[in-house]
Every structure is written in structure tokens, then in C-alpha cells.
Amino acid sequence: MSRISFDEALKMYDMEFFDLAQLADKKRKELHGKKTYFNINRHINPTNVCKDVCKFCAYSASRKNPNQYTMSHDEIMEIVKDIDSRGIKEVHIVSAHNPNTGLEWYLEIFKRIKTEYPHLHVKALTAAEVNFLAEEYNKSYDEILDLMVENGVDSMPGGGAEIFDEKVRDFICKGKVTSEQWLEIHKKWHQRGKKSNVTMLFGHIENREHRIDHMMRIRDLQDETGGFNCFIPLVYQTQNNFLNIKKDITANEILRTMAISRLVLDNVPNLKAYWVTSTVNLALVAQEFGANDMDGTIEKESINSAAGAKSANGVVLEDFVQLIKNSGFIPVERDSVYHELKVW
């Protein structure tokens, strides 16, 4: 069967809404049946001090947010101790590009977590953070990635991808990792036998062509490495940042983008409806539009909630499971690389 081309993917945006949903749902069922995956995880955002000034960001303390913070290692370890005592399986560490903390600050905390809690999966450092550390400390990507592996990082999150089109990047996050660099870093990570995710930030100044281009570049790299676990379309949050987007993207457009993602990315096994940026309800509806993952319980989240997302305190596990069941799907707890742990 021939693959969906750029032009065909673009035309899908004009399809009858439920016809598109049906196509994506068929593909989802072929891959995952009625299973909806989630994990029991905790996000830790250790610092909001950032040398970059991305216009879409409400988290960084260098612009509208005057409340700077940097957590100590002991503070981070207190959180890790607490989550481990409650059976949480993954710690997800992503933060700003803080020029004051030092490379060792990052590496030491990964090592401490892995030494004291070897069974915990450490997902950490976006490609944007890897690029920042490489530039700041005059190291190659290979050196930074090797240090991550040596100090206990198990997988990489997909953040920092935003939209791969460079003109859009120049406007929304000038000076940050380029699209080519982002893809190169993940390629090198995959070559080490490691897995990662990939995101796409949409609903701001980008257009549909930019989204399809983004998907095509992911598909090309996945053909080469097979290292992406999951594609995560992130819905742009409109509050407290400098892009000044007046209108939120519609639910219809979000669901169309989800469905098209599932059909275009025929080689990426999982499609996540990240409830943090889309709301839990819309993420559940997205399970009918090709998505098969909801992310996790999260517990605490600072980056998207700073821009208006209702995610600051996560979701209670029992509620999460019940919501998935009530939507007609089978809740499946997974680990960070999609091994099934428990069918609820």
C-alpha cells in the first residue's frame, strides 16, 4: 500500500469530519484494539531560570514570570523518595535553560536518582536542553548524550520540537535548537539504542502545511532509526506569553490534526493525546480519532499550567482509569517504553 503523500495529507483536513475519524480509528484498532495506554508518572521541573526568550513560553522566569526558582538536589530527592514510596514508575525531568547551575548539576541529580532508585525510569532532557548544554559547555552532542547515558538517563522526552519550519521557529523561539539540530540529537540518541518521543506544538502562528511538513520529517527519521516511541501533538496554550494569540484553536481542528497524525505516521507506534494541553475530556475524545495514549497521572506540572493549562496537580489514578473505561476503552498501565504492566 502506498504511503500518504504531503498533498494527500493536506487534503485530509478538508475531509468530512467523521469520515476522517473513521479512517484514523480503523488504523488505531489495527495497532492497539481498544486499549488506551497511560503511565503512573511524576513531572519535576527543577528550574525556571532560562537564557532563551521563546515567545510562546509562560514558564521561563526571564520574561513575564518574576518568580525565579532553582531546586536543590535534596529538594528533588525528597520528591523522588515520596513518589517511589507510592509506586510511581517514571520521573520526567524537564526544565529551562539555566546558565547558572552547571552541567554537573544536571548529571549529578540523574546519577543520584538512579543510584538510590535503580528501578525508576528516568526520562530527562529535551533536545533543546541537550543543545543548550552542548553550546554552554563547549561539548559535542555525542559527549552530552554519552554523559546522560553514563549518569542514568533512560529515555528522552520529545519537547523542543515545536514546529520544524525554520521561519516559524525564528518567530516563536529564535536562538533555540534548530529543527536540523533537534532531529540530529534524536538520531544520535536512537543510534545508542535508546528511545525517545517527539512533539509538535500547534495552534499558534503555524499553518496546516507546517504541521504536515513536521510529520513528514518525523516519518523520514523514523524510517531510518525506528527510535520514536510516540508522537505527541501539543496544543498551544494562549495565556501569559508574548505570542498574543487571541483565539484558542478549535476542538475540531485539534481532532483533525490527531487523526491525520495517526494516518501519516504509519511507522510511529503510539499517538498520545496529552491531556495536559488538550484537557482530559478532549484527550478522551481523541481516542476515537486515532490516539491510543493519554500520558499519565503526572501529579505536578509547571510548564503548561503557567500558560493556562489545568494541569498543575495532575489527575488521581482511580479517576483516570474510570474516565478511560467510561469512554469505552480498556485502560492499560504501561512503562515508559510501552511495555504493558497492568490491564485495568
C-alpha positions as CSV (number, residue, x, y, z in Angstrom):
1,M,0.0,0.0,0.0
2,S,1.4,3.4,-1.0
3,R,2.1,5.9,1.7
4,I,0.2,9.2,2.2
5,S,1.9,12.0,0.4
6,F,2.3,15.6,1.6
7,D,-0.5,16.8,-0.7
8,E,-2.8,13.9,0.3
9,A,-2.3,14.6,4.0
10,L,-3.1,18.3,3.4
11,K,-6.3,17.4,1.6
12,M,-7.4,15.3,4.6
13,Y,-8.0,18.5,6.5
14,D,-11.0,19.1,4.2
15,M,-12.5,15.6,4.5
16,E,-15.9,15.1,6.2
17,F,-15.1,15.1,9.9
18,F,-16.4,11.7,10.8
19,D,-15.0,10.0,7.7
20,L,-11.6,11.2,8.8
21,A,-12.3,9.9,12.3
22,Q,-13.3,6.5,11.0
23,L,-10.1,6.2,8.9
24,A,-7.9,7.1,11.9
25,D,-9.9,4.8,14.3
26,K,-9.5,1.9,11.9
27,K,-5.7,2.4,11.9
28,R,-5.7,2.7,15.7
29,K,-7.7,-0.5,16.1
30,E,-5.3,-2.4,13.8
31,L,-2.4,-1.3,16.0
32,H,-3.9,-1.3,19.5
33,G,-7.5,-2.5,19.5
34,K,-9.5,-0.7,22.2
35,K,-6.5,-0.2,24.6
36,T,-5.7,3.2,25.9
37,Y,-2.3,3.5,27.5
38,F,-1.1,5.6,30.4
39,N,1.6,5.5,33.0
40,I,1.9,6.5,36.6
41,N,4.5,9.3,36.4
42,R,5.7,12.4,38.1
43,H,6.9,15.5,36.3
44,I,9.7,17.5,38.0
45,N,10.6,20.9,36.6
46,P,13.7,21.8,38.6
47,T,14.4,25.4,37.4
48,N,12.6,28.1,35.5
49,V,15.6,30.3,35.0
50,C,16.3,30.5,31.3
51,K,18.7,32.1,28.9
52,D,16.3,31.8,26.0
53,V,13.3,34.0,25.4
54,C,10.8,31.9,23.4
55,K,7.7,34.0,22.7
56,F,5.3,31.1,23.4
57,C,6.7,30.3,26.8
58,A,4.9,31.3,30.1
59,Y,7.2,29.2,32.3
60,S,10.6,30.9,31.9
61,A,11.4,33.4,34.7
62,S,13.2,35.7,32.3
63,R,10.1,37.3,30.9
64,K,6.7,37.7,32.5
65,N,7.3,35.5,35.4
66,P,9.3,37.3,38.1
67,N,9.3,34.3,40.5
68,Q,12.6,32.6,39.7
69,Y,13.4,29.3,41.4
70,T,16.1,26.6,41.2
71,M,15.5,23.4,43.2
72,S,18.4,21.9,45.2
73,H,19.2,18.2,44.7
74,D,17.9,17.5,48.2
75,E,14.6,19.0,47.3
76,I,14.4,16.9,44.1
77,M,15.4,13.8,46.0
78,E,12.6,14.4,48.6
79,I,10.1,14.3,45.8
80,V,11.6,11.2,44.3
81,K,11.6,9.5,47.7
82,D,7.9,10.3,48.1
83,I,6.9,9.2,44.6
84,D,8.8,5.9,44.9
85,S,7.0,5.2,48.2
86,R,3.7,5.4,46.3
87,G,4.7,3.1,43.4
88,I,5.3,5.7,40.7
89,K,7.4,4.2,37.9
90,E,8.7,7.2,36.0
91,V,10.3,10.5,36.8
92,H,10.2,13.0,34.0
93,I,12.7,15.9,34.4
94,V,12.5,18.8,32.0
95,S,13.2,22.5,32.8
96,A,14.5,25.8,31.5
97,H,18.0,26.5,30.0
98,N,19.6,27.7,33.2
99,P,23.2,29.0,32.6
100,N,23.9,29.3,36.3
101,T,23.5,25.7,37.5
102,G,26.3,23.9,35.6
103,L,26.4,20.7,33.6
104,E,27.3,18.7,36.8
105,W,24.1,19.9,38.5
106,Y,22.1,18.0,35.8
107,L,24.3,14.9,35.7
108,E,24.6,14.6,39.5
109,I,20.8,14.5,40.1
110,F,20.3,11.8,37.4
111,K,23.1,9.8,39.0
112,R,21.6,10.2,42.5
113,I,18.2,9.1,41.4
114,K,19.5,6.1,39.5
115,T,21.8,5.1,42.3
116,E,19.2,5.3,45.1
117,Y,16.2,4.1,43.0
118,P,17.6,1.9,40.2
119,H,14.1,0.7,39.3
120,L,12.8,4.2,38.5
121,H,12.8,5.1,34.8
122,V,14.5,8.5,34.3
123,K,13.1,10.4,31.3
124,A,15.1,13.6,31.0
125,L,16.4,16.5,28.9
126,T,14.8,17.6,25.7
127,A,16.9,18.0,22.6
128,A,16.7,21.8,23.3
129,E,18.3,21.2,26.7
130,V,21.0,19.0,25.1
131,N,21.7,21.7,22.5
132,F,21.9,24.3,25.3
133,L,24.3,22.2,27.4
134,A,26.5,21.4,24.4
135,E,26.8,25.1,23.5
136,E,27.2,26.3,27.1
137,Y,29.9,23.9,28.0
138,N,31.6,23.6,24.6
139,K,30.9,19.9,24.1
140,S,29.6,17.9,21.2
141,Y,26.1,16.3,21.1
142,D,27.8,12.9,21.4
143,E,29.6,13.9,24.6
144,I,26.5,15.2,26.2
145,L,24.4,12.2,25.2
146,D,27.1,9.8,26.4
147,L,27.2,11.7,29.8
148,M,23.4,11.3,30.0
149,V,23.6,7.5,29.4
150,E,26.5,7.2,31.9
151,N,24.6,9.0,34.6
152,G,21.3,7.1,34.3
153,V,19.0,8.7,31.8
154,D,16.9,6.0,30.3
155,S,14.9,7.9,27.6
156,M,14.4,11.4,26.2
157,P,11.2,13.3,26.1
158,G,10.1,14.9,22.8
159,G,10.0,18.6,23.8
160,G,11.6,21.4,22.0
161,A,10.5,20.2,18.5
162,E,7.8,22.9,18.4
163,I,7.3,23.3,14.6
164,F,10.2,22.3,12.4
165,D,9.6,25.1,9.8
166,E,12.5,27.5,10.4
167,K,10.6,30.7,9.6
168,V,8.1,29.8,12.2
169,R,10.9,28.9,14.7
170,D,12.6,32.2,14.0
171,F,9.5,34.0,15.1
172,I,8.4,31.9,18.1
173,C,11.8,30.6,19.5
174,K,14.7,32.3,17.8
175,G,18.1,31.2,19.2
176,K,16.8,27.8,20.4
177,V,17.8,24.5,18.9
178,T,17.1,24.4,15.1
179,S,14.9,21.7,13.5
180,E,18.0,20.1,11.9
181,Q,19.8,20.0,15.3
182,W,16.7,18.6,17.1
183,L,16.5,15.8,14.6
184,E,20.3,15.1,14.7
185,I,20.2,14.9,18.5
186,H,17.4,12.3,18.5
187,K,19.1,10.4,15.7
188,K,22.2,10.1,17.7
189,W,20.2,9.1,20.8
190,H,18.5,6.4,18.8
191,Q,21.9,5.2,17.5
192,R,22.8,4.5,21.1
193,G,19.9,2.0,21.3
194,K,17.7,4.4,23.2
195,K,14.1,5.5,22.7
196,S,12.6,8.9,22.6
197,N,9.3,10.7,21.9
198,V,8.6,13.6,19.5
199,T,6.2,16.5,20.0
200,M,4.6,19.1,17.7
201,L,3.4,22.4,19.2
202,F,0.4,23.6,17.1
203,G,-2.4,26.1,17.3
204,H,-0.3,29.3,17.3
205,I,1.1,31.0,14.1
206,E,1.8,27.9,12.1
207,N,-0.5,26.7,9.3
208,R,-1.6,23.2,8.2
209,E,1.3,22.9,5.7
210,H,3.7,23.4,8.5
211,R,2.1,20.6,10.6
212,I,2.2,18.2,7.7
213,D,5.9,19.1,6.9
214,H,6.6,18.4,10.6
215,M,5.0,15.0,10.4
216,M,6.9,14.1,7.2
217,R,10.2,14.9,8.8
218,I,9.4,12.7,11.7
219,R,8.4,9.8,9.4
220,D,11.7,10.1,7.5
221,L,13.8,9.9,10.6
222,Q,11.7,7.1,12.0
223,D,12.3,5.1,8.7
224,E,16.0,5.5,9.4
225,T,16.2,4.8,13.2
226,G,12.9,3.4,14.5
227,G,13.7,5.1,17.7
228,F,10.5,7.1,18.3
229,N,8.0,5.5,20.7
230,C,5.3,8.1,20.4
231,F,4.2,11.2,18.6
232,I,2.7,13.9,20.9
233,P,0.8,16.8,19.3
234,L,0.8,19.6,21.9
235,V,-2.0,22.2,21.9
236,Y,-0.5,25.7,22.3
237,Q,-1.6,27.4,25.5
238,T,-2.5,31.0,24.9
239,Q,-2.1,32.7,28.4
240,N,0.8,34.7,29.9
241,N,3.1,34.7,26.9
242,F,4.3,37.0,24.2
243,L,2.7,35.5,21.1
244,N,-0.6,37.2,21.8
245,I,-2.7,34.6,20.1
246,K,-6.3,35.8,20.7
247,K,-8.3,32.7,19.8
248,D,-7.7,29.2,21.0
249,I,-7.6,26.5,18.3
250,T,-10.9,24.7,17.9
251,A,-11.5,21.2,19.1
252,N,-12.5,20.3,15.5
253,E,-9.0,21.3,14.3
254,I,-7.3,19.5,17.1
255,L,-9.1,16.3,16.4
256,R,-8.5,16.6,12.7
257,T,-4.7,17.0,13.4
258,M,-4.8,14.0,15.7
259,A,-6.4,11.8,13.0
260,I,-4.1,12.9,10.2
261,S,-1.1,12.3,12.5
262,R,-2.2,8.7,13.0
263,L,-2.6,8.2,9.3
264,V,0.6,9.9,8.2
265,L,2.9,8.5,10.9
266,D,2.4,4.9,9.8
267,N,5.8,3.9,11.4
268,V,5.4,5.6,14.8
269,P,3.6,3.1,17.0
270,N,1.8,5.4,19.5
271,L,-0.1,8.6,19.3
272,K,-0.5,10.5,22.6
273,A,-3.4,12.9,23.3
274,Y,-1.5,14.8,26.0
275,W,-4.4,15.7,28.4
276,V,-2.3,18.5,30.0
277,T,-2.6,20.7,26.8
278,S,-5.9,19.5,25.5
279,T,-8.0,18.8,28.7
280,V,-8.8,15.3,29.9
281,N,-12.2,15.4,28.1
282,L,-10.8,16.2,24.7
283,A,-8.0,13.7,25.1
284,L,-10.6,11.0,25.7
285,V,-12.5,12.1,22.5
286,A,-9.2,11.9,20.7
287,Q,-9.1,8.2,21.4
288,E,-11.8,7.9,18.7
289,F,-9.6,10.0,16.3
290,G,-6.5,7.7,16.3
291,A,-4.9,8.4,19.7
292,N,-4.1,5.4,21.9
293,D,-2.3,7.1,24.8
294,M,-3.2,9.7,27.5
295,D,0.2,10.2,29.0
296,G,-0.1,9.7,32.8
297,T,-1.2,10.9,36.2
298,I,1.6,13.5,36.2
299,E,0.9,14.7,39.8
300,K,2.6,18.1,39.4
301,E,3.2,20.1,36.2
302,S,4.6,23.7,36.0
303,I,5.4,24.4,32.3
304,N,2.0,24.2,30.6
305,S,0.0,25.2,33.7
306,A,1.9,28.5,33.7
307,A,0.3,29.2,30.3
308,G,-3.2,28.4,31.4
309,A,-3.5,24.6,31.2
310,K,-5.4,22.9,34.0
311,S,-2.6,20.5,34.9
312,A,-0.8,21.9,37.9
313,N,-1.8,19.0,40.2
314,G,-2.3,16.0,37.8
315,V,-5.1,13.5,37.9
316,V,-6.0,10.9,40.6
317,L,-5.2,7.4,39.3
318,E,-8.6,5.9,40.1
319,D,-10.4,8.8,38.3
320,F,-8.1,8.4,35.3
321,V,-8.9,4.7,35.0
322,Q,-12.6,5.3,35.4
323,L,-12.7,8.0,32.8
324,I,-11.0,5.8,30.2
325,K,-13.4,2.9,31.0
326,N,-16.4,5.1,30.8
327,S,-15.3,6.3,27.3
328,G,-15.4,2.7,26.1
329,F,-11.7,1.9,26.1
330,I,-9.5,-0.5,28.0
331,P,-7.1,1.3,30.4
332,V,-3.6,-0.3,30.2
333,E,-0.9,0.9,32.5
334,R,2.4,0.9,30.6
335,D,6.0,1.6,31.4
336,S,7.9,4.5,29.8
337,V,8.8,2.5,26.7
338,Y,5.3,0.9,26.2
339,H,5.7,-2.5,27.9
340,E,2.3,-3.4,29.3
341,L,2.3,-3.6,33.1
342,K,-1.4,-3.9,34.0
343,V,-4.7,-4.1,32.3
344,W,-7.3,-2.4,34.5
